[in-house]
Amino acid sequence: MLSLRLKVLLAGFFSQLLCLGVARFAYTPLLPLMQQQTILDDASGGYLAAINYLGYMTGALLAVSLNSLALKDYLYRLGLLIAIVSTLGMALTENIWLWAFWRYLAGLSSAGSMLIASGLILHWLLQQNLRAELGVHFAGLGLGIALAASAVELMLWLNFDWRQQWVLLALLSIALALPAWRWLPRPVLSSSSQQHTIKLPEPGRRFIRLMLFSYFGAGYGYVVTATFIVTIVERLPGLAGSGNLAFVLLGLAAAPAVLLWDLLVRRSGFLNAIILALLLQTFAIVLPLIVPGLWPVLFSAVLFGATFIGVVSLVLTMAGRLYPTKPARLMGKLTLAYGLAQVIAPAITGSLAKATGSYQFGLLLAAGFVALAALLLYWLKRTDQTLARLS
């Protein structure tokens, strides 16, 4: 039988498969097909992605404002239902405004899995005096991406159209929701739940400002590749038909990598590990522009998947460590910065692609933001001695 600790972590894992892998990221491998079979073009495809991230940012705002664990638990479960409904809703219309509504709700549900579930799981781990690591939980994000891309690739091989694919993904969502719902215990407040929690000094304003700017840059670079990678690869010379393969590899690389980042942070500290992940992610974004061909593109996808998940997992776990009694407090602020970038970047990238006929400028801009994020953290590491134990 599964241990209770593993069941709790797997509840988060399955919620990530559902809310992020299917409800949020199935749109990426389906975008080229929808552009072929519906009214979507580069610009409108980017706008729908931006609206999805606007929903995510709304969810982050909500998470910041919540104090009640019971309410968080209720919203987490509501998010699972919204993920199913918003996935099905994509199949029921060809109206751009209704698509925007469903993408917004999908983004809202993904905040429940990413933020609210993370906070609830961290709270439970600390309450049980267990190590506050979320590697298994965030592995669901990577495998969710791979699951969505693999499902879409299989359905393309079976000649399902875009509408049929969204319907079948909605059915898959129901199966994923069951363990996500059943295996996360209802939160129990206890006056002794934090007796053994080791508290780090709370960060000052300067630390928070630099982390917010840095995480904004990380979010910008992440969302451009995560949203458009399939379309970008499909348009590279000689690589038509390889887009979903790159997306599958991206997700498969992310799943085990998040556990390796948990091990690395024990040796090097949070800031050093995050800086390394950002630098490697910058290289992953620009590699297809520097070295053309299938193998560099696939290596880029693997490296990107292994690094973006490390940044997200480590930053949010670090936030939970800094605020152990209210982990969603700093998590929410950071996710708002990450989410703001995810609202802005797809629209800018889609517009640049439509104007120039290429995603090259969008990728270069994304890489620049990630490099700047690493530079800001390095500056923080060198100048902020109050949180030296995080470096």
LUMROZA-48479 format. One line per field, with one value per atom (N, C-alpha, C): atom name; z, x, y. Coordinates in steps of 0.02 Angstrom, whole numbers, plus 50000, padded with zeros to 5 digits. Atoms other than C-alpha are relative to their C-alpha. Last residue first. Layout:
LUMROZA-48479
at: c(CA,...)
w: c(Z,...)
u: c(X,...)
v: c(Y,...)
END
This chain:
LUMROZA-48479
at: c(N,CA,C,N,CA,C,N,CA,C,N,CA,C,N,CA,C,N,CA,C,N,CA,C,N,CA,C,N,CA,C,N,CA,C,N,CA,C,N,CA,C,N,CA,C,N,CA,C,N,CA,C,N,CA,C,N,CA,C,N,CA,C,N,CA,C,N,CA,C,N,CA,C,N,CA,C,N,CA,C,N,CA,C,N,CA,C,N,CA,C,N,CA,C,N,CA,C,N,CA,C,N,CA,C,N,CA,C,N,CA,C,N,CA,C,N,CA,C,N,CA,C,N,CA,C,N,CA,C,N,CA,C,N,CA,C,N,CA,C,N,CA,C,N,CA,C,N,CA,C,N,CA,C,N,CA,C,N,CA,C,N,CA,C,N,CA,C,N,CA,C,N,CA,C,N,CA,C,N,CA,C,N,CA,C,N,CA,C,N,CA,C,N,CA,C,N,CA,C,N,CA,C,N,CA,C,N,CA,C,N,CA,C,N,CA,C,N,CA,C,N,CA,C,N,CA,C,N,CA,C,N,CA,C,N,CA,C,N,CA,C,N,CA,C,N,CA,C,N,CA,C,N,CA,C,N,CA,C,N,CA,C,N,CA,C,N,CA,C,N,CA,C,N,CA,C,N,CA,C,N,CA,C,N,CA,C,N,CA,C,N,CA,C,N,CA,C,N,CA,C,N,CA,C,N,CA,C,N,CA,C,N,CA,C,N,CA,C,N,CA,C,N,CA,C,N,CA,C,N,CA,C,N,CA,C,N,CA,C,N,CA,C,N,CA,C,N,CA,C,N,CA,C,N,CA,C,N,CA,C,N,CA,C,N,CA,C,N,CA,C,N,CA,C,N,CA,C,N,CA,C,N,CA,C,N,CA,C,N,CA,C,N,CA,C,N,CA,C,N,CA,C,N,CA,C,N,CA,C,N,CA,C,N,CA,C,N,CA,C,N,CA,C,N,CA,C,N,CA,C,N,CA,C,N,CA,C,N,CA,C,N,CA,C,N,CA,C,N,CA,C,N,CA,C,N,CA,C,N,CA,C,N,CA,C,N,CA,C,N,CA,C,N,CA,C,N,CA,C,N,CA,C,N,CA,C,N,CA,C,N,CA,C,N,CA,C,N,CA,C,N,CA,C,N,CA,C,N,CA,C,N,CA,C,N,CA,C,N,CA,C,N,CA,C,N,CA,C,N,CA,C,N,CA,C,N,CA,C,N,CA,C,N,CA,C,N,CA,C,N,CA,C,N,CA,C,N,CA,C,N,CA,C,N,CA,C,N,CA,C,N,CA,C,N,CA,C,N,CA,C,N,CA,C,N,CA,C,N,CA,C,N,CA,C,N,CA,C,N,CA,C,N,CA,C,N,CA,C,N,CA,C,N,CA,C,N,CA,C,N,CA,C,N,CA,C,N,CA,C,N,CA,C,N,CA,C,N,CA,C,N,CA,C,N,CA,C,N,CA,C,N,CA,C,N,CA,C,N,CA,C,N,CA,C,N,CA,C,N,CA,C,N,CA,C,N,CA,C,N,CA,C,N,CA,C,N,CA,C,N,CA,C,N,CA,C,N,CA,C,N,CA,C,N,CA,C,N,CA,C,N,CA,C,N,CA,C,N,CA,C,N,CA,C,N,CA,C,N,CA,C,N,CA,C,N,CA,C,N,CA,C,N,CA,C,N,CA,C,N,CA,C,N,CA,C,N,CA,C,N,CA,C,N,CA,C,N,CA,C,N,CA,C,N,CA,C,N,CA,C,N,CA,C,N,CA,C,N,CA,C,N,CA,C,N,CA,C,N,CA,C,N,CA,C,N,CA,C,N,CA,C,N,CA,C,N,CA,C,N,CA,C,N,CA,C,N,CA,C,N,CA,C,N,CA,C,N,CA,C,N,CA,C,N,CA,C,N,CA,C,N,CA,C,N,CA,C,N,CA,C,N,CA,C,N,CA,C,N,CA,C,N,CA,C,N,CA,C,N,CA,C,N,CA,C,N,CA,C,N,CA,C,N,CA,C,N,CA,C,N,CA,C,N,CA,C,N,CA,C,N,CA,C,N,CA,C,N,CA,C,N,CA,C,N,CA,C,N,CA,C,N,CA,C,N,CA,C,N,CA,C,N,CA,C,N,CA,C,N,CA,C,N,CA,C,N,CA,C,N,CA,C,N,CA,C,N,CA,C,N,CA,C,N,CA,C,N,CA,C,N,CA,C,N,CA,C,N,CA,C,N,CA,C,N,CA,C,N,CA,C,N,CA,C,N,CA,C,N,CA,C,N,CA,C,N,CA,C,N,CA,C,N,CA,C,N,CA,C,N,CA,C,N,CA,C,N,CA,C,N,CA,C,N,CA,C,N,CA,C,N,CA,C,N,CA,C,N,CA,C,N,CA,C,N,CA,C,N,CA,C,N,CA,C,N,CA,C,N,CA,C,N,CA,C,N,CA,C,N,CA,C,N,CA,C,N,CA,C,N,CA,C,N,CA,C,N,CA,C,N,CA,C,N,CA,C,N,CA,C,N,CA,C,N,CA,C,N,CA,C,N,CA,C,N,CA,C,N,CA,C,N,CA,C,N,CA,C,N,CA,C,N,CA,C,N,CA,C,N,CA,C,N,CA,C,N,CA,C,N,CA,C,N,CA,C,N,CA,C,N,CA,C,N,CA,C,N,CA,C,N,CA,C,N,CA,C,N,CA,C,N,CA,C,N,CA,C,N,CA,C,N,CA,C,N,CA,C,N,CA,C,N,CA,C,N,CA,C,N,CA,C,N,CA,C,N,CA,C,N,CA,C,N,CA,C,N,CA,C,N,CA,C,N,CA,C,N,CA,C,N,CA,C,N,CA,C,N,CA,C,N,CA,C,N,CA,C,N,CA,C,N,CA,C,N,CA,C,N,CA,C,N,CA,C,N,CA,C,N,CA,C,N,CA,C,N,CA,C,N,CA,C,N,CA,C,N,CA,C,N,CA,C,N,CA,C,N,CA,C,N,CA,C,N,CA,C,N,CA,C,N,CA,C,N,CA,C,N,CA,C,N,CA,C,N,CA,C,N,CA,C,N,CA,C,N,CA,C)
w: c(50058,49935,49994,50060,50050,49940,49998,50206,49941,50028,50159,49998,50020,50190,49968,49949,50290,49984,49953,50183,50051,49945,50035,50047,49961,49916,50059,49982,49826,50049,49962,49822,50026,49934,49768,50044,49965,49625,50071,49983,49571,50040,49943,49582,50021,49941,49471,50062,49979,49344,50064,49967,49333,50027,49937,49298,50038,49952,49167,50068,49981,49077,50051,49954,49081,50023,49935,49008,50050,49965,48870,50068,49972,48822,50038,49943,48802,50033,49945,48691,50062,49976,48582,50059,49961,48570,50028,49937,48518,50044,49956,48388,50067,49980,48310,50049,49927,48308,50026,49966,48122,50076,50030,47995,50033,50031,48048,49963,50036,48093,49960,50055,48138,49958,50050,48240,49941,50035,48330,49945,50043,48371,49961,50056,48438,49951,50043,48544,49939,50034,48617,49950,50046,48656,49961,50059,48727,49950,50048,48836,49941,50048,48924,49943,50035,49015,49943,50042,49060,49965,50059,49123,49952,50040,49240,49936,50040,49297,49957,50053,49353,49954,50045,49450,49941,50034,49523,49950,50056,49560,49963,50053,49666,49939,50028,49768,49942,50040,49789,49968,50061,49846,49953,50049,49969,49934,49997,50065,49949,50060,50008,49998,50059,50136,49938,50053,50287,49933,49973,50441,49949,49988,50351,50027,49964,50276,50016,49969,50221,50039,49945,50190,50036,49945,50085,50061,49971,49979,50058,49961,49954,50033,49938,49898,50046,49958,49773,50065,49978,49703,50047,49949,49699,50027,49939,49609,50055,49968,49481,50066,49978,49439,50039,49942,49433,50028,49943,49319,50063,49979,49199,50060,49964,49200,50022,49939,49153,50042,49953,49026,50067,49977,48943,50051,49952,48936,50027,49939,48857,50053,49966,48731,50066,49971,48685,50040,49940,48660,50035,49949,48542,50065,49977,48445,50055,49956,48437,50027,49936,48372,50046,49955,48238,50068,50007,48151,50054,50030,48166,49997,50033,48289,49972,50013,48347,49958,50045,48337,49980,50067,48407,49950,50036,48552,49931,50059,48605,49957,50042,48726,49935,50033,48798,49952,50054,48833,49962,50051,48934,49939,50037,49027,49945,50046,49076,49958,50051,49150,49949,50046,49240,49944,50042,49316,49949,50048,49379,49952,50049,49460,49946,50045,49543,49947,50044,49615,49951,50048,49683,49951,50050,49760,49949,50048,49845,49946,49977,49929,49944,50022,49853,50027,50002,49931,49988,49934,49987,50003,49955,49832,50071,50011,49720,50051,49974,49792,49995,49928,49765,50033,49973,49591,50076,49998,49554,50027,49942,49603,50006,49940,49484,50063,49985,49346,50065,49954,49352,50021,49944,49285,50046,49941,49182,50060,49967,49055,50066,49971,49011,50037,49940,48986,50035,49951,48867,50065,49968,48778,50053,49957,48744,50037,49942,48680,50049,49958,48562,50065,49971,48495,50047,49941,48473,50033,49946,48360,50062,49941,48253,50061,49970,48110,50063,49998,48009,50025,49936,48057,50005,49995,47887,50063,50061,47901,50013,50015,48066,49938,50053,48057,49985,50063,48154,49942,50029,48288,49933,50020,48321,49966,50060,48322,49974,50053,48448,49934,50022,48554,49943,50072,48560,49974,50039,48733,49926,49980,48837,49957,50024,48742,50015,50073,48764,49972,50033,48938,49924,49996,49015,49954,50040,48957,49997,50070,49022,49956,50027,49185,49926,50009,49220,49969,50057,49191,49985,50059,49310,49937,50017,49435,49942,50028,49433,49977,50066,49457,49966,50043,49601,49929,50017,49680,49953,50048,49671,49979,50063,49754,49947,50033,49888,49932,50022,49936,49960,50056,49944,49971,50060,50052,49938,50000,50183,49933,50046,50192,50006,50054,50348,49956,49994,50447,49941,50026,50428,50012,50034,50542,49977,49997,50584,49959,50062,50614,50010,50018,50766,49934,49943,50853,49979,50020,50691,50056,50066,50704,49978,49996,50891,49933,49969,50887,50003,49934,50765,50028,49963,50612,50069,49929,50510,50035,49952,50321,50070,49980,50225,50052,49940,50163,50011,49961,49982,50061,49962,49915,50037,49945,49858,50046,49952,49749,50063,49977,49653,50054,49947,49647,50026,49945,49556,50054,49943,49452,50060,49962,49333,50063,49969,49275,50043,49947,49243,50038,49942,49145,50059,49963,49025,50064,49968,48976,50039,49944,48946,50036,49945,48839,50062,49971,48733,50057,49966,48704,50035,49937,48664,50040,49953,48536,50066,49970,48452,50052,49954,48423,50036,49939,48349,50051,50011,48224,50067,49965,48258,49986,50043,48122,50036,50010,48227,49961,50038,48208,49984,50068,48265,49955,50031,48416,49929,50014,48461,49964,50055,48443,49981,50062,48550,49940,50016,48687,49934,50024,48683,49979,50067,48695,49970,50047,48841,49929,50009,48934,49948,50043,48907,49985,50066,48976,49952,50029,49121,49931,50030,49152,49970,50057,49176,49966,50052,49285,49938,50038,49384,49944,50055,49435,49957,50061,49534,49942,50020,49668,49933,50028,49675,49974,50063,49698,49967,50043,49831,49933,50070,49975,49957,50044,50152,49930,50040,50249,49950,50056,50368,49960,49988,50540,49947,49984,50510,50015,49943,50520,50023,49940,50409,50062,49988,50276,50065,49974,50291,50016,49933,50273,50030,49956,50124,50073,49990,50043,50046,49959,50071,50014,49931,50007,50046,49972,49851,50073,49983,49819,50031,49942,49830,50020,49940,49718,50060,49990,49569,50068,49996,49572,50018,49944,49615,50009,49940,49498,50062,49993,49359,50059,49968,49388,50010,49930,49352,50037,49964,49193,50074,49995,49133,50038,49946,49176,50008,49937,49068,50059,49985,48926,50065,49976,48935,50016,49934,48926,50028,49951,48783,50071,49988,48687,50053,49955,48715,50012,49934,48642,50050,49968,48493,50071,49988,48446,50040,50043,48375,50004,50033,48515,49949,50011,48610,49963,50057,48601,49979,50061,48709,49939,50031,48839,49936,50043,48873,49963,50054,48936,49952,50048,49036,49942,50038,49119,49948,50043,49174,49954,50051,49240,49951,50052,49328,49944,50040,49424,49942,50037,49484,49954,50057,49529,49959,50053,49639,49937,50028,49737,49945,50035,49765,49965,50066,49804,49961,50042,49944,49930,50019,50017,49953,50050,50013,49976,50063,50102,49945,50024,50239,49933,50031,50256,49973,49975,50288,49962,49938,50256,50024,49958,50075,50063,49955,49993,50049,49954,49914,50053,49952,49839,50051,49953,49757,50054,49958,49676,50054,49954,49613,50047,49949,49540,50051,49957,49449,50057,49956,49384,50046,49951,49315,50050,49952,49231,50054,49960,49152,50052,49946,49098,50043,49956,48997,50060,49958,48928,50048,49951,48865,50047,49950,48781,50054,49958,48695,50053,49955,48637,50045,49945,48567,50049,49959,48463,50060,49957,48405,50044,49952,48342,50048,49951,48261,50054,50032,48176,50054,49962,48242,49954,50018,48127,50034,49974,48135,49980,50007,48053,50025,50066,48018,49989,50050,48165,49930,49997,48276,49950,50030,48219,50000,50073,48255,49964,50035,48427,49925,50042,48485,49959,50057,48548,49953,50038,48652,49942,50051,48703,49957,50060,48795,49943,50050,48914,49941,50020,49025,49939,50005,49053,49972,50047,49013,49991,50059,49090,49948,50040,49206,49936,50006,49289,49956,50024,49260,49984,50064,49271,49970,50051,49406,49931,50012,49508,49948,50046,49484,49987,50065,49561,49949,50035,49702,49930,50011,49751,49963,50064,49724,49986,50054,49862,49932,49999,49982,49943,50027,49931,49997,50073,49956,49968,50027,50133,49924,50000,50173,49970,49937,50121,49994,50002,49969,50069,50000,50000,50000)
u: c(49957,51135,50042,50037,50985,50045,50010,51096,49959,49943,51156,49988,50029,50986,50054,50048,51042,49970,49970,51198,49949,50048,51110,50025,50011,51241,49953,49938,51323,49989,49957,51170,50062,50031,51056,50044,49991,51173,49972,49928,51176,50016,49990,50986,50073,50030,50974,50010,49956,51095,49974,49942,50995,50047,50023,50835,50058,50006,50926,49977,49932,50976,50000,49977,50794,50071,50033,50735,50024,49974,50864,49969,49935,50815,50031,50012,50634,50065,50024,50685,49989,49943,50788,49980,49955,50643,50059,50033,50519,50043,49994,50641,49967,49931,50660,50007,49999,50474,50070,49953,50462,49995,50002,50343,50046,49936,50398,49999,49970,50233,50062,50044,50138,50031,49999,50283,49957,49936,50304,50004,50002,50117,50066,50045,50122,49997,49968,50275,49957,49944,50200,50032,50028,50034,50055,50029,50123,49971,49955,50239,49966,49970,50118,50036,50053,50003,50029,50035,50142,49939,49959,50250,49964,50002,50109,50041,50061,50095,49994,49992,50276,49939,49948,50257,50009,50029,50091,50051,50038,50173,49964,49955,50303,49962,49968,50172,50046,50048,50071,50030,50015,50217,49954,49949,50264,49992,49990,50101,50051,50027,50053,50014,49958,50172,49974,50045,50082,50037,50068,50158,49948,50025,50318,49929,50062,50349,49967,49993,50532,49937,49952,50523,50005,50032,50365,50045,50050,50449,49964,49964,50598,49952,49981,50480,50038,50060,50402,50015,50023,50570,49940,49956,50640,49977,50002,50492,50042,50067,50472,49999,50011,50658,49934,49958,50683,49990,50034,50533,50041,50056,50608,49965,49982,50773,49941,49965,50737,50014,50045,50605,50033,50050,50722,49953,49967,50864,49951,49984,50752,50031,50063,50679,50012,50024,50852,49936,49959,50914,49978,50023,50767,50041,50067,50805,49975,49995,50991,49933,49970,50948,50012,50046,50825,50032,50003,50934,49957,50060,50992,50003,49982,51127,49936,49927,51118,50019,49984,50930,50074,50025,50888,50015,49965,51010,49971,49965,50936,50031,50044,50803,50034,50050,50909,49956,49966,51055,49950,49983,50941,50032,50062,50873,50011,50010,51049,49937,49947,51079,49993,50016,50911,50052,50057,50941,49984,49977,51113,49944,49958,51042,50024,50045,50904,50040,50034,51030,49955,49952,51143,49966,49983,50995,50049,50053,50921,50025,50044,51074,49952,49978,51220,49958,49928,51215,50020,49973,51034,50075,50008,50982,50025,49948,51057,49995,49937,50949,50055,50009,50786,50065,49991,50850,49991,49928,50869,50014,49974,50687,50075,50021,50630,50025,49954,50734,49981,49947,50636,50046,50024,50475,50056,50018,50546,49984,49939,50637,49984,49967,50476,50064,50036,50386,50033,49998,50514,49967,49935,50530,50008,50000,50343,50066,50041,50350,49997,49961,50495,49962,49946,50399,50042,50026,50246,50053,50018,50342,49976,49959,50430,49979,50020,50303,50038,50072,50386,49983,50022,50570,49924,49988,50655,49973,49988,50665,50016,49929,50592,50013,49983,50405,50074,50032,50349,50021,49964,50478,49970,49933,50406,50037,50006,50225,50068,50024,50265,49996,49948,50371,49978,49992,50242,50049,50061,50167,50010,50052,50306,49937,49984,50442,49943,49992,50364,50014,50065,50299,50007,50034,50466,49939,49965,50562,49966,50003,50432,50034,50066,50410,49994,50004,50597,49933,49959,50601,49998,50034,50455,50039,50050,50542,49956,49967,50693,49949,49975,50590,50031,50058,50494,50022,50029,50652,49941,49956,50734,49975,50002,50586,50043,50063,50570,49997,49999,50754,49937,49954,50745,50004,50032,50589,50045,50015,50668,49971,49962,50656,49979,50043,50593,50038,50019,50732,49958,49947,50722,49980,50015,50604,50064,49940,50628,49988,49981,50457,50061,49933,50451,50023,49954,50303,50072,49937,50214,50052,49978,50068,50065,49932,50051,50030,49956,49902,50072,49977,49819,50049,49961,49717,50017,50018,49664,50044,49953,49665,49972,50027,49556,50047,50042,49669,49971,49978,49730,49954,49939,49709,50027,50006,49528,50061,50053,49521,50005,49984,49685,49950,49949,49653,50019,50020,49486,50054,50027,49531,49987,49946,49645,49975,49960,49504,50056,50041,49389,50040,49998,49525,49961,49939,49543,50004,50012,49361,50061,50045,49398,49984,49959,49548,49957,49965,49431,50046,50050,49316,50035,50017,49463,49950,49943,49528,49984,50001,49358,50057,50056,49353,49997,49986,49528,49944,49994,49497,50008,50052,49535,50010,50038,49641,49941,50065,49701,49952,49987,49881,49934,49984,49822,50011,50064,49741,50009,50037,49905,49935,49965,50001,49964,50016,49871,50033,50071,49883,49981,50006,50073,49929,49970,50075,49993,50042,49952,50027,50063,50044,49956,49987,50215,49935,49983,50152,50011,50063,50069,50011,50034,50230,49933,49963,50321,49966,50000,50188,50036,50062,50160,49995,49988,50343,49938,49985,50293,50020,50056,50207,50014,50050,50344,49940,49978,50477,49948,50059,50381,50018,49979,50504,49940,50042,50464,50030,49960,50542,49956,49967,50414,50038,49927,50362,50040,49978,50181,50075,50041,50116,50021,49973,50260,49962,49933,50209,50030,50007,50024,50068,50029,50060,49995,49947,50174,49976,49954,50036,50057,50034,49906,50047,50005,50024,49968,49932,50070,49998,49980,49886,50069,50040,49842,50018,49991,49984,49963,49931,50010,50011,49953,49850,50070,50019,49735,50048,49974,49830,49982,49929,49795,50033,49994,49608,50073,50022,49613,50009,49946,49712,49984,49947,49580,50061,50018,49446,50053,49994,49533,49985,49929,49553,50013,49979,49367,50075,50031,49321,50024,49964,49444,49973,49936,49369,50040,50014,49200,50064,50013,49266,49984,49938,49347,49990,50003,49186,50062,49948,49214,50001,50009,49118,50056,50071,49087,49988,50027,49259,49931,49963,49345,49972,50027,49208,50035,50057,49264,49973,49973,49431,49945,49969,49348,50032,50051,49230,50032,50037,49368,49952,49954,49483,49965,49994,49337,50046,50062,49302,50003,50000,49482,49939,49955,49480,50005,50037,49328,50042,50045,49430,49956,49959,49571,49954,49982,49442,50045,50060,49366,50018,50016,49537,49939,49951,49585,49986,50019,49422,50050,50061,49459,49978,49981,49636,49940,50035,49569,50022,49970,49696,49971,50034,49661,50040,50048,49715,49968,49966,49874,49952,49961,49780,50035,50047,49653,50038,50025,49790,49953,49946,49869,49980,49997,49704,50055,50058,49688,49999,49981,49865,49942,49952,49817,50019,50037,49665,50044,50036,49777,49956,49955,49888,49970,49991,49746,50043,50060,49708,50002,49994,49886,49941,49951,49872,50008,50033,49712,50047,50046,49803,49963,49962,49947,49954,49975,49830,50039,50055,49742,50019,50017,49908,49945,49947,49973,49981,49937,49807,50053,49942,49649,50060,49983,49497,50063,50046,49484,50026,50070,49555,49950,50017,49737,49925,49985,49762,49984,50054,49673,50011,50059,49796,49941,49992,49946,49939,50002,49874,50012,50060,49836,49999,49996,50013,49940,49937,50007,50006,50008,49823,50062,50023,49852,49991,49948,49953,49980,49960,49819,50044,50041,49676,50040,50055,49781,49965,49985,49954,49944,49947,49918,50012,50010,49752,50052,50065,49747,50001,50017,49925,49937,49958,49960,49988,50030,49811,50040,50056,49879,49964,49975,50047,49943,49975,49964,50024,50059,49866,50019,50029,50027,49934,49960,50111,49972,50011,49969,50039,50067,49973,49986,49997,50162,49931,49960,50146,50002,50042,50003,50038,49998,50111,49956,49964,50053,50000,50042,50000,50044)
v: c(49999,51547,49936,50021,51525,49994,50073,51524,49976,50037,51697,49925,50065,51774,49957,50021,51926,49932,50047,51942,49974,50008,52024,49945,49939,52094,49993,49966,51948,50057,50045,51834,50035,50010,51975,49957,49937,52020,49994,49999,51838,50063,50044,51837,49997,49969,51991,49955,49946,51916,50033,50030,51755,50053,50030,51851,49969,49945,51956,49974,49982,51796,50057,50052,51740,50015,49993,51907,49947,49941,51902,50009,50019,51724,50058,50045,51780,49980,49958,51926,49958,49961,51810,50044,50044,51688,50038,50017,51824,49956,49942,51890,49987,49989,51718,50057,49996,51674,50017,50044,51713,50011,50066,51790,49950,50017,51964,49933,49944,52048,49980,49981,51889,50055,50054,51822,50018,49998,51988,49947,49941,51992,50006,50014,51813,50058,50049,51852,49984,49968,52010,49953,49951,51924,50035,50033,51771,50051,50031,51878,49967,49954,51996,49964,49964,51877,50041,50048,51755,50030,50014,51897,49954,49939,51949,49991,49999,51768,50062,50051,51758,50001,49974,51921,49952,49942,51861,50030,50026,51694,50056,50020,51781,49975,49939,51871,49982,49963,51711,50062,50038,51605,50040,49980,51742,49962,49928,51723,50025,49967,51548,50075,50009,51471,50036,49977,51545,49996,50002,51459,50023,50067,51412,49998,49987,51585,49933,49934,51578,50019,50004,51390,50067,50035,51409,49993,49955,51541,49968,49950,51427,50049,50034,51289,50048,50006,51410,49963,49934,51465,49993,49974,51288,50068,50041,51209,50031,49994,51348,49964,49931,51363,50006,49988,51175,50069,50031,51153,50009,49957,51280,49971,49939,51188,50042,50016,51006,50062,50034,51054,49987,49951,51180,49968,49955,51054,50051,50037,50922,50046,50014,51045,49963,49937,51111,49988,49988,50933,50063,50048,50903,50007,49979,51062,49953,49942,51022,50023,50019,50847,50060,50035,50906,49987,50072,51035,49968,50029,51214,49924,50063,51269,49969,50002,51451,49939,49944,51483,49998,50013,51311,50056,50053,51343,49987,49973,51512,49945,49959,51446,50020,50043,51305,50039,50037,51423,49957,49951,51538,49966,49988,51386,50051,50056,51334,50010,49996,51506,49944,49944,51505,50006,50019,51332,50054,50049,51383,49980,49965,51540,49952,49963,51437,50037,50047,51313,50036,50028,51450,49953,49950,51541,49973,49981,51388,50047,49948,51313,50022,49934,51216,50058,49990,51043,50073,50019,51024,50013,49943,51123,49984,49949,50991,50056,50025,50851,50053,50005,50948,49976,49932,50994,50001,49986,50808,50070,50037,50777,50012,49963,50915,49965,49945,50837,50035,50022,50674,50057,50041,50754,49976,49961,50897,49956,49978,50787,50036,50058,50696,50019,50022,50862,49941,49946,50934,49978,50005,50766,50054,50060,50766,49995,49984,50946,49941,49954,50907,50015,50039,50756,50043,50034,50866,49956,49954,50984,49965,50014,50853,50041,50063,50843,49982,50009,50981,49930,50028,50989,49993,50072,51012,49968,50038,51202,49926,50001,51264,49956,49952,51296,50003,50019,51141,50045,50057,51179,49980,49979,51352,49943,49960,51290,50021,50045,51154,50037,50045,51269,49955,50001,51409,49948,49989,51404,49986,50047,51326,50006,50067,51420,49951,49997,51591,49931,50005,51550,50003,50065,51507,49997,50049,51658,49933,49979,51780,49948,50015,51684,50019,50072,51686,49980,50018,51873,49926,49974,51899,49981,50051,51785,50023,50059,51900,49948,49982,52057,49940,49988,51978,50017,50065,51907,50008,50032,52077,49931,49963,52161,49966,50015,52025,50035,50070,52036,49984,50002,52226,49930,49975,52221,49994,49929,52110,50021,49957,51922,50073,49978,51832,50049,49930,51751,50022,49958,51562,50073,49938,51469,50034,49958,51286,50063,49968,51210,50044,50021,51096,50032,49999,51176,49987,49970,51216,50001,50022,51097,50031,50028,51119,49983,49950,51237,49975,50022,51119,50051,49950,51159,49973,49999,51008,50051,49970,51019,50000,49935,50894,50030,49997,50756,50071,49943,50755,50007,50013,50579,50060,50047,50583,49998,49982,50739,49957,49932,50720,50023,50003,50533,50069,50043,50562,49993,49963,50714,49955,49969,50618,50034,50053,50504,50029,50029,50653,49946,49956,50742,49971,50015,50596,50040,50065,50623,49977,49988,50808,49934,49974,50760,50014,50057,50654,50021,50042,50803,49941,49967,50920,49958,50005,50795,50033,50067,50776,49993,50003,50964,49932,49961,50975,49993,49928,50834,50036,49962,50652,50074,49953,50572,50032,50031,50422,50045,50061,50483,49964,49978,50655,49939,49983,50571,50028,50062,50488,50015,50034,50652,49935,49964,50743,49965,50012,50611,50034,50069,50616,49985,50003,50807,49930,49963,50807,49994,50036,50668,50035,50058,50748,49962,49975,50914,49942,49975,50824,50028,50057,50726,50021,50026,50890,49942,49949,50969,49974,50004,50809,50052,50046,50811,49991,49963,50965,49955,49958,50860,50034,50045,50729,50040,50027,50865,49955,50008,50961,49969,50005,50953,49983,49958,51012,50001,49954,50867,50037,50031,50791,50052,49996,50854,49962,50069,50795,49997,50023,50974,49930,49968,51029,49977,50027,50902,50029,50068,50950,49970,49996,51136,49930,49977,51103,50003,50057,51001,50019,50050,51138,49940,49976,51273,49949,49998,51175,50022,50068,51136,49998,50021,51320,49930,49961,51375,49973,49977,51261,50032,50057,51159,50024,50042,51304,49942,49968,51419,49960,50019,51294,50033,50066,51312,49981,49994,51499,49934,49967,51469,50007,50050,51345,50029,50046,51473,49946,49963,51605,49953,49998,51479,50038,50066,51442,49999,50013,51627,49933,49959,51659,49988,50032,51515,50037,50056,51595,49959,49972,51758,49944,49981,51670,50026,49928,51581,50021,49974,51407,50077,49936,51323,50012,49985,51162,50065,50038,51084,50023,49983,51216,49965,49940,51194,50020,50018,51015,50060,50042,51076,49979,49954,51217,49962,49963,51093,50044,50047,50972,50038,50025,51108,49953,49949,51192,49977,50002,51031,50050,50064,51018,49995,49994,51203,49937,49965,51177,50007,50050,51050,50030,50051,51174,49950,49973,51309,49953,49997,51205,50024,50069,51163,49998,50021,51346,49929,49969,51389,49982,50034,51262,50029,50063,51328,49963,50059,51503,49937,50023,51640,49934,50050,51685,49984,49968,51848,49951,49953,51782,50025,50040,51633,50044,50030,51749,49962,49946,51852,49973,49984,51691,50056,50052,51635,50013,49988,51800,49949,49945,51773,50018,50026,51602,50055,50040,51677,49972,49951,51808,49965,49980,51664,50055,50057,51590,50019,50002,51762,49941,49946,51775,50000,50022,51605,50052,50052,51661,49974,49966,51819,49950,49969,51719,50034,50055,51610,50026,50020,51769,49940,49948,51838,49978,49991,51680,50050,49986,51637,50011,49976,51553,50014,49931,51542,50026,49949,51353,50069,50020,51196,50052,50028,51239,49993,49948,51357,49975,49951,51231,50056,50031,51096,50049,50005,51209,49971,49936,51255,49995,49995,51078,50064,50045,51046,50003,49990,51207,49951,49948,51201,50007,50035,51037,50050,50009,51146,49957,49942,51224,49986,49939,51102,50059,50004,50947,50068,50040,50960,50002,49971,51107,49960,49928,51070,50034,49976,50883,50074,50034,50820,50030,49968,50951,49969,49935,50888,50039,50008,50713,50066,50023,50760,49994,49941,50858,49983,49960,50703,50064,50022,50606,50036,49972,50708,49981,49927,50667,50033,49986,50483,50075,50006,50478,50013,49945,50545,49998,49941,50424,50060,49964,50277,50062,49937,50179,50032,49940,50000,50062)
END
